[in-house]
Amino acid sequence: MKTLLKLSSAAAAVTLLAACGTTVEQRAATGALAGAAAGQVIGGNTEATVAGAVVGGVAGAATTPRRRPR
């Protein structure tokens, strides 16, 4: 039950921060922060926090929408 609570809390935090930012850098930064928080909640150690930050940063940068030139 504790694991389910941790996972749902981490998923809620990631969902809230997933779309923050308009540039690649902003989205990568917010993704890294959310990933680090989720990694710490789920894993509870430094390795999980760093892994979460890396995954979140990459995911944030990869999901940045491309803007059409005006």
N, C-alpha and C positions, 0 to 999 in steps of 0.2 A: 504494500500500500504506500509506503514511503517513497519508493521508486516512482510510482505512478504520479504522486504529488509533485515530486521533483521534475519529472518530465513534462507534466502539464504546465508547471510554472515557467520552465525554461521555454517551452513552445509559445506561451503567451507573451513573454518578454521579447522573443525573437520576432513574433508577428507584429508587435507594436512598433518595433524599431526597424523593420525590414525596409520600409520605403522612405526612410529619412535621408534627405539630401538630394541635390539635383545634379551634382557633378560626380564623376567617377571617384574622385578622392573622398568626397563627403560620404558617398554610399559605402565605399570600402571601409572608412573609419567607423561608421555606425554599425556596419556588419561585423567588424572585428570586435567592437565593444559588446555587441549582443552575443556574439559567439563565445567570447571570453566569459561572460556572465553565465551563459548556458553550460559551458564546459566546467566551470567551477561548481555549479549546482549539481550537475550530473556526476562528474568524476570526483570532485572534492580534493583535487590535488593540482600542483603546478603544471604537470604534463597535460592534463585534461584542459586546463585553462588556456595554455598556449596553443594546443591543437584546435580548440574551439575558436580562438582568435584568428588563426590562419584560415580555417574553413569559412568563417563568417566574413572575413575580409575579401577572400576570393569570390565568395557568393555575392557579396554586395557590389563588388566591381563588375562582375559578370552580368548582373541584372540591371545595370544602368541603361535606361532607354536612350537610343540614339536620337539626336535632334536633327530635324531636316534643316538644311541651310535656307535662309530667307532670301 
